[in-house]
Amino acid sequence: MSSILGLLILVTGIGIGLGWLWWRSQIAPSATQQQNNSSLEPIQFTVSPGTAGQQIGQQLIQAGLIKSSEAWKLWVWWQQKQDPTGGFKAGTYLLSPQDNLPAIAEKIWRGELMQTKFTIPEGWSIQQMAQYFESVGYFSAEDFVAAASKIPTDKYPWLPPNLPHLEGFLYPDTYKISSDRIGNPQDIIEVMLNQFQQIALPVYQENKKQTNLSLLEWVTLASIVEKEAVVKDERGLIAGVFTQRLKRGMTLGSDPTVEYGLGIKQTADRPLTFAEVATPSPYNTYINAGLPPTPIASPGIASLEATLKPESTEYLYFVARYDGTHVFSKTLAEHEAATKQIRRQRQNQL
């Protein structure tokens, strides 16, 4: 009797051992270090909404990420026993063929979606953002512009009333988001508004009592400072010049506002013409006193802070050199002389 029992134990042990060896071999990574480098690189793998677990397993085999449909079925069965309310999550994943089956399966079960990054530089307009998102394949420029014209005051009640679009409030930064959000411009806009709410809005709220600017005026003036200030050390002084001009009831005379209103971009070789500067537009700050109706770009935190705390100055004018710096003047005569000298220098360089 004891010999039979011993035999049964031995057989059972052998069966368990063989089963364990089979399991280990079936869940092992599909790629090995002996393979060429291209076979070891991570693979983008997309799970469409509503895809059944067994179908995901077949797709993983076809992609060369796992080796065994039977092992996949066993893993799914066991996982559903352990977590009956869970399930595989739709989206795009970055999966490595050097990971074993359980590691790959758990990523999809937990929804560890592939992350992607995008960067919006300071001073970009909505139109520039739209063109960028279209160029990287997120969505069309037209769809982004349309989405940026929808003002979500229900979720962001701090947004100024009667905004025609979100220009200036889409915070410039580098963002890391899950891949399932890059196809929806509204999702991207929400991420950028959240960043403005987290980084920029508290700066205004902390300094609100020290400024006469409304939230819209603050962002609008900061956007002009952002477009004018190429050299960071001049940012506070440029903000100071504009602040002085506003206090005296002078026009701001800012080229970037004219460019924004006309949808053009001047260059060193093709500056604004007198006709363009004289063209009526709500954004033409050579013609209209005060600030334009909306921001002209997305200002970064440095320009936003400089606008709240501008440098005290007697300068009322500045003109750009061709190295990014500016010549500052106290009188119109000094300003015109500096402008002529810079133009002569440019002519001599050509």
C-alpha positions as CSV (number, residue, x, y, z in Angstrom):
1,M,0.0,0.0,0.0
2,S,2.7,2.4,0.9
3,S,4.6,1.6,-2.3
4,I,1.4,2.5,-4.3
5,L,1.0,5.7,-2.4
6,G,4.7,6.5,-3.0
7,L,4.3,5.8,-6.7
8,L,1.2,8.1,-6.8
9,I,3.2,10.9,-5.1
10,L,6.1,10.4,-7.5
11,V,3.8,10.4,-10.5
12,T,2.0,13.5,-9.2
13,G,5.3,15.2,-8.5
14,I,6.6,14.4,-12.0
15,G,3.3,15.7,-13.5
16,I,3.5,18.9,-11.5
17,G,7.1,19.3,-12.4
18,L,6.5,18.7,-16.1
19,G,3.5,21.1,-16.0
20,W,5.7,23.7,-14.4
21,L,8.4,23.3,-17.0
22,W,5.8,23.5,-19.7
23,W,4.3,26.7,-18.2
24,R,7.8,28.3,-17.8
25,S,8.6,27.5,-21.4
26,Q,5.3,28.8,-22.8
27,I,5.4,32.1,-20.9
28,A,9.0,32.9,-21.6
29,P,9.8,36.0,-23.6
30,S,9.3,35.6,-27.3
31,A,12.7,37.3,-28.0
32,T,16.1,36.3,-26.7
33,Q,19.4,38.2,-26.4
34,Q,20.8,36.1,-29.2
35,Q,18.4,37.6,-31.8
36,N,19.3,40.7,-33.7
37,N,18.6,44.2,-32.2
38,S,15.5,44.9,-34.3
39,S,13.8,41.8,-32.9
40,L,14.4,43.1,-29.3
41,E,12.9,46.6,-29.8
42,P,9.6,47.5,-28.1
43,I,6.5,47.3,-30.3
44,Q,3.5,49.5,-30.4
45,F,0.4,47.3,-29.8
46,T,-3.1,48.7,-30.0
47,V,-6.1,47.1,-28.3
48,S,-9.4,48.3,-29.9
49,P,-12.4,48.9,-27.6
50,G,-14.5,45.8,-27.1
51,T,-11.7,43.3,-28.2
52,A,-12.2,40.0,-26.4
53,G,-9.3,38.6,-24.3
54,Q,-8.7,35.6,-26.5
55,Q,-8.6,37.8,-29.6
56,I,-6.0,40.0,-27.8
57,G,-3.9,36.8,-27.3
58,Q,-4.0,35.9,-31.0
59,Q,-3.0,39.4,-31.9
60,L,-0.1,39.3,-29.5
61,I,1.1,36.0,-31.1
62,Q,0.8,37.5,-34.6
63,A,2.8,40.5,-33.3
64,G,5.5,38.2,-32.0
65,L,5.1,39.3,-28.4
66,I,4.0,36.0,-26.9
67,K,4.4,32.4,-27.9
68,S,1.5,30.3,-26.6
69,S,-2.3,30.8,-27.0
70,E,-2.8,28.0,-24.4
71,A,-0.7,29.8,-21.8
72,W,-2.5,33.0,-22.6
73,K,-5.9,31.3,-22.0
74,L,-4.7,29.9,-18.7
75,W,-3.4,33.3,-17.6
76,V,-6.7,35.0,-18.5
77,W,-8.8,32.3,-16.7
78,W,-6.7,32.7,-13.6
79,Q,-6.7,36.5,-13.7
80,Q,-10.5,36.6,-14.0
81,K,-10.8,34.3,-11.0
82,Q,-8.6,36.6,-9.0
83,D,-10.1,39.9,-10.3
84,P,-13.6,39.2,-11.6
85,T,-14.4,42.9,-12.0
86,G,-11.3,43.7,-14.0
87,G,-10.6,43.4,-17.6
88,F,-8.2,44.4,-20.4
89,K,-8.1,48.1,-21.3
90,A,-8.3,49.5,-24.8
91,G,-5.5,51.8,-26.0
92,T,-2.0,51.7,-27.4
93,Y,0.8,50.0,-25.5
94,L,4.6,49.9,-25.8
95,L,5.4,46.2,-25.3
96,S,8.7,44.5,-25.3
97,P,9.3,41.0,-26.8
98,Q,11.9,40.6,-24.0
99,D,9.1,40.6,-21.4
100,N,7.4,37.4,-20.5
101,L,3.7,36.7,-21.0
102,P,2.5,37.6,-17.5
103,A,4.3,40.9,-17.6
104,I,2.7,41.8,-21.0
105,A,-0.7,40.6,-19.9
106,E,-0.6,42.6,-16.7
107,K,0.3,45.8,-18.6
108,I,-2.8,45.5,-20.7
109,W,-5.0,44.4,-17.8
110,R,-4.0,47.4,-15.7
111,G,-4.1,49.8,-18.6
112,E,-0.5,50.9,-18.6
113,L,-0.9,52.8,-21.8
114,M,2.0,54.0,-23.9
115,Q,3.0,57.5,-23.0
116,T,3.8,60.2,-25.6
117,K,5.3,63.7,-25.3
118,F,4.6,67.0,-27.0
119,T,6.1,70.4,-26.5
120,I,4.4,73.8,-27.0
121,P,7.1,76.6,-27.0
122,E,6.4,79.9,-25.3
123,G,5.0,82.4,-27.6
124,W,3.1,80.0,-29.9
125,S,-0.4,81.0,-31.1
126,I,-3.3,78.6,-31.5
127,Q,-2.6,78.5,-35.3
128,Q,1.0,77.4,-34.7
129,M,-0.2,74.7,-32.2
130,A,-2.8,73.5,-34.7
131,Q,-0.2,73.2,-37.5
132,Y,2.2,71.3,-35.1
133,F,-0.4,68.8,-34.0
134,E,-1.4,68.1,-37.6
135,S,2.3,67.6,-38.5
136,V,2.8,65.0,-35.8
137,G,-0.4,63.2,-36.8
138,Y,-2.6,63.9,-33.7
139,F,-5.5,65.5,-35.6
140,S,-6.2,68.1,-38.2
141,A,-5.3,71.7,-37.7
142,E,-8.9,72.6,-38.4
143,D,-10.2,70.4,-35.7
144,F,-7.8,71.9,-33.1
145,V,-8.8,75.5,-34.0
146,A,-12.5,74.5,-33.8
147,A,-11.9,72.9,-30.4
148,A,-10.0,76.0,-29.1
149,S,-13.0,78.1,-30.0
150,K,-15.2,76.2,-27.4
151,I,-14.8,77.9,-24.1
152,P,-15.3,75.3,-21.2
153,T,-16.4,77.8,-18.5
154,D,-18.4,75.0,-16.8
155,K,-15.1,73.2,-15.9
156,Y,-12.9,76.3,-15.8
157,P,-15.1,79.1,-14.3
158,W,-12.1,81.4,-13.9
159,L,-11.8,81.8,-17.7
160,P,-12.7,85.4,-18.7
161,P,-16.3,85.9,-20.0
162,N,-17.0,86.3,-23.7
163,L,-13.8,84.8,-25.0
164,P,-13.9,84.1,-28.7
165,H,-11.2,81.5,-28.3
166,L,-8.6,80.2,-25.8
167,E,-5.6,82.1,-27.2
168,G,-3.2,82.8,-24.4
169,F,-4.7,80.3,-21.9
170,L,-3.2,77.1,-23.4
171,Y,-0.1,76.9,-21.3
172,P,3.2,76.4,-23.2
173,D,5.1,73.4,-21.7
174,T,6.3,69.9,-22.4
175,Y,3.5,67.4,-21.7
176,K,3.5,63.6,-21.2
177,I,0.1,62.0,-21.8
178,S,-1.2,58.5,-22.5
179,S,-1.5,57.6,-26.1
180,D,-5.3,57.2,-26.0
181,R,-5.7,61.0,-25.7
182,I,-3.7,62.2,-28.7
183,G,-6.6,61.8,-31.2
184,N,-8.9,64.2,-29.4
185,P,-8.1,67.9,-29.5
186,Q,-10.4,68.6,-26.6
187,D,-8.3,66.3,-24.4
188,I,-5.2,68.1,-25.4
189,I,-6.8,71.5,-24.7
190,E,-8.0,70.2,-21.3
191,V,-4.4,69.1,-20.3
192,M,-3.1,72.6,-21.3
193,L,-5.8,74.5,-19.4
194,N,-5.2,72.3,-16.4
195,Q,-1.5,73.4,-16.5
196,F,-2.5,77.1,-16.8
197,Q,-4.8,76.6,-13.8
198,Q,-2.0,74.9,-11.8
199,I,1.0,77.1,-12.7
200,A,-0.2,80.5,-14.0
201,L,-3.5,81.2,-12.3
202,P,-2.1,81.1,-8.7
203,V,0.5,83.7,-9.7
204,Y,-2.2,86.1,-10.7
205,Q,-4.3,85.4,-7.7
206,E,-1.4,86.0,-5.3
207,N,-0.7,89.4,-7.0
208,K,-4.2,90.5,-7.8
209,K,-4.3,93.2,-5.2
210,Q,-1.0,94.8,-6.6
211,T,-2.2,95.2,-10.2
212,N,-5.0,97.0,-12.0
213,L,-5.0,94.4,-14.8
214,S,-7.9,91.9,-15.1
215,L,-7.0,88.3,-15.8
216,L,-7.7,88.8,-19.5
217,E,-5.6,92.0,-19.6
218,W,-2.8,90.3,-17.7
219,V,-2.5,87.4,-20.1
220,T,-2.9,89.7,-23.1
221,L,-0.1,92.1,-22.1
222,A,2.1,89.1,-21.1
223,S,1.5,87.6,-24.6
224,I,2.8,90.8,-26.2
225,V,5.8,90.9,-23.9
226,E,6.5,87.2,-24.8
227,K,6.5,88.0,-28.5
228,E,8.7,91.1,-28.1
229,A,11.3,89.8,-25.6
230,V,13.8,87.6,-27.3
231,V,16.5,88.1,-24.7
232,K,15.2,87.0,-21.2
233,D,17.1,89.9,-19.4
234,E,15.0,92.4,-21.3
235,R,11.7,90.9,-20.4
236,G,11.0,93.0,-17.3
237,L,12.1,96.2,-19.0
238,I,9.9,95.6,-22.0
239,A,7.0,95.0,-19.6
240,G,8.0,98.3,-17.9
241,V,7.9,100.2,-21.2
242,F,4.4,98.9,-22.1
243,T,3.1,99.6,-18.6
244,Q,4.3,103.2,-18.8
245,R,2.7,103.7,-22.2
246,L,-0.6,102.3,-21.0
247,K,-0.5,104.6,-18.0
248,R,0.0,107.6,-20.3
249,G,-2.7,106.6,-22.7
250,M,-0.2,106.0,-25.5
251,T,-0.6,103.3,-28.1
252,L,1.6,100.3,-27.5
253,G,2.9,100.3,-31.0
254,S,3.8,96.6,-31.0
255,D,4.7,94.9,-34.3
256,P,3.6,91.4,-33.1
257,T,0.0,92.6,-32.6
258,V,-0.1,93.9,-36.2
259,E,1.3,90.6,-37.4
260,Y,-1.3,88.6,-35.4
261,G,-4.2,90.7,-36.7
262,L,-3.1,90.3,-40.3
263,G,-2.0,86.7,-40.0
264,I,1.5,87.5,-41.3
265,K,5.1,87.2,-40.0
266,Q,7.7,89.8,-40.6
267,T,11.4,88.9,-41.0
268,A,14.7,90.9,-40.9
269,D,14.6,90.9,-44.7
270,R,10.9,91.6,-45.0
271,P,9.8,93.9,-42.2
272,L,6.3,95.3,-41.8
273,T,5.4,97.9,-44.4
274,F,3.8,101.3,-43.6
275,A,0.7,100.1,-45.4
276,E,0.4,97.0,-43.1
277,V,1.0,99.1,-40.0
278,A,-1.7,101.5,-41.1
279,T,-4.2,98.6,-41.8
280,P,-7.2,98.8,-39.4
281,S,-7.5,95.8,-37.1
282,P,-8.7,95.3,-33.5
283,Y,-5.2,94.0,-32.9
284,N,-3.3,96.9,-34.4
285,T,-1.8,98.6,-31.4
286,Y,-0.3,101.4,-33.6
287,I,-3.8,102.6,-34.4
288,N,-5.8,101.5,-31.3
289,A,-4.9,102.7,-27.8
290,G,-4.8,100.1,-25.0
291,L,-4.7,96.4,-25.2
292,P,-6.0,94.2,-28.1
293,P,-9.2,92.2,-27.4
294,T,-7.4,89.0,-26.7
295,P,-3.9,87.6,-26.2
296,I,-1.9,87.1,-29.3
297,A,0.1,84.0,-28.1
298,S,0.6,81.8,-25.1
299,P,3.0,83.5,-22.7
300,G,5.3,81.5,-20.4
301,I,5.6,82.0,-16.7
302,A,8.5,84.5,-17.0
303,S,6.5,86.9,-19.1
304,L,3.5,86.5,-16.9
305,E,5.5,87.3,-13.8
306,A,7.3,90.2,-15.5
307,T,3.9,91.7,-16.5
308,L,2.7,91.7,-12.9
309,K,6.0,93.2,-11.7
310,P,7.4,95.3,-14.5
311,E,10.7,97.2,-14.1
312,S,10.4,100.8,-13.2
313,T,11.6,102.8,-16.2
314,E,11.5,106.2,-18.0
315,Y,11.8,104.5,-21.4
316,L,8.8,104.8,-23.6
317,Y,10.2,103.2,-26.8
318,F,12.3,100.4,-28.0
319,V,13.4,99.0,-31.4
320,A,14.8,95.6,-32.2
321,R,18.4,95.1,-33.3
322,Y,19.0,92.1,-35.5
323,D,20.5,90.0,-32.7
324,G,17.4,89.8,-30.5
325,T,18.3,92.7,-28.2
326,H,16.7,96.1,-28.3
327,V,17.6,99.8,-28.1
328,F,15.5,101.6,-25.5
329,S,14.7,105.3,-25.8
330,K,13.0,107.9,-23.6
331,T,11.8,110.2,-26.4
332,L,10.3,109.8,-29.9
333,A,13.3,111.6,-31.4
334,E,15.8,109.2,-29.8
335,H,13.7,106.3,-30.9
336,E,13.5,107.4,-34.5
337,A,17.3,108.0,-34.6
338,A,18.0,104.6,-33.2
339,T,15.6,103.0,-35.7
340,K,17.4,104.8,-38.6
341,Q,20.8,103.7,-37.3
342,I,19.7,100.0,-37.0
343,R,18.3,100.1,-40.5
344,R,21.5,101.6,-41.9
345,Q,23.5,98.8,-40.2
346,R,21.3,96.2,-41.8
347,Q,21.7,97.8,-45.2
348,N,25.5,97.7,-44.8
349,Q,25.4,94.0,-43.9
350,L,23.5,93.1,-47.1
